[in-house]
Amino acid sequence: MKILVVQESDWLKRNPHQQHHLMDRMVLRGHEVKVIDYPIDWPKEDPDGFVFHREVHDNVHKVKPEADIQVIRPGFIKEPGLNYASLYFTHKNEIKKQIKEFEPDIIMGLGLLNAYTGSKLAKANNIPFVYYLIDVLYALIPEKAFQSFGKQVNIKAIKNADLVITINQKLSELAVELGSTEDKTILIDAGIDLNDFDPDLDDSSIRNEYNIAPDDTVLFFMGFIYEFAGMKELAIELGKNKDKYPKMKILIVGDGDAYERLKEIKEEYDLGDQLILTGRQPYERIPEFLASADFCLLPAYIDEEIMQDIVPIKLYEYLAMEKVVIATELPGISREFGYGNGIEYVHKAEEVLELAQSILDNGEYEELSKKGREYVKSNDWEAITDKFENAMKSLLE
């Protein structure tokens, strides 16, 4: 089958999400995939000039080197506000072009404006439209004034969908709230590659590279570092308590909005190699980094709207590596994983150090970590891809 994916995030540079894993694997199963995306970080990465000109990227893969996906980036005006207005038209024209030339069997939307446009064009051309809800998208719009409008667009796209797929229970409930129905909403869990995320991987190369001693305790975070991720607060807490936790080290793999502030905190509190900032790393190296960790973190602000319903895919990877996860008790996460399955909860980032030390002192680490691996071992990516592929085939039938 041919699948046209439309999203308003960066397919090329953002860390692999659910759709990247699935689409790479669908290509390896003989299906064809094209993606229409949007370089969302252009204000930082490409601010010069007035117009972003259309780009086509061939032979793209995110997690499987053998995959071959074409990513198309329609042009837009590089001015706040005008960027959304212009991409509405350029993405609409691109979707029309791909319907004519690529002749997709299914159009799958992950965005807002282009998903709504895709849903209308799919209906007009008698093509099944799938809405893939992996995030509370309208809450992620940087310009607060556009979030209400974004929610209304989200509702329209979901109502137009022939099938709505979510990745956790809370998002399934949200989908119905936004206009889907229970009979056309299905849940396909996030996945993990159990061969790559092997708890027996050697951790020595990363620990040697970043001056981490065998008896150091590594608190690990990976991904885009949002202001609300809790990492600034955790770093400051360690800075204030270096004498109390001399063997604790925070290892952060990734970049994002809070990255520059973290570098400042490192200098202000003289954290040295107790706060390790690697920047963005190739996805292929992530299992190595995870092997070096003791605890994996998601200490985001507990009242942050964006975080209420989501379950980041990295939690499955953390647990698969037999790492104890410390996360704030967010509704989506606690609903998905419950309690006693490898995730221990805090209410704010400042509590992470004390909880980690308590788990070690009480000898609870090994039992908790093994429970986590056991809980996620059925989420192998091939099984998840089977579910997705079968859902697409049923839709076409």
VENCORTA-V244293 format. One line per field, one symbol per residue. phi: phi as a letter, one per 30 degrees, with the letter a starting at -180 (. if undefined). psi: psi as a letter, one per 40 degrees, with the letter a starting at -180 (. if undefined). burial: # if it has 24 or more other ideal C-beta (glycine too) atoms within 12 Angstrom, else .. Layout:
phi: ???
psi: ???
burial: ???
This chain:
phi: .cbccbbcbdddcddecedddddeddddcjdcbbbcbbddceeccbddicbccebbcchdbcbbeddbbccccddaddbejddddddedddddddeddddcdhddbcccbccddddddddddddchceccccccaddddddededcdddedddeddddddddbccbcaddddddedddkdbddccbcbedbbcdddccdcddcddddddchcdecdccccbbjdcdecdiddddddddddbeddbdcdbcccckbkecdddddddedechdhddbcccidbdedceeddddddcccbbcdedcdeecdccbedddddedddhcdccbdddedddddcibicjcccbcaddddedddddddddicdddddddddddcddcddddddeddddddddddd
psi: ihhhhhifihdddiihaddddddddddeeeihhihhahgdeddddgeiidhhihihhifhidehdeighhhhhiiihghhddddddddddddddddddddddgidihhheacddddddddddddefhhhhhhheigddeehdhddedddddddddddddeidhhhieidddddddddeeiideehihhiiiiheddgheeiheddddddffhideihhhhhiahgideeedddddddddefdddgdehhhhhhaaadeddddddddddefebeehhheahiiddeddddddeidiiigfihdehddedeighddddddddefhhhhiigiddddddeaiefehiiieideeddddddddddefedddddddddddeeefidddddddddddddddd.
burial: #############################.##########.#.........#..#....#####..##########.#....##.###.###.###.##..#.###################....################...#...##.########################.###...###########.##.#.#.#..##..#.#...###########.############..#..#..#########.##.##..##....#.######.##.#..#################.###############################.##...######.##########.##....#..##.###.###.###..##.###.##..#..
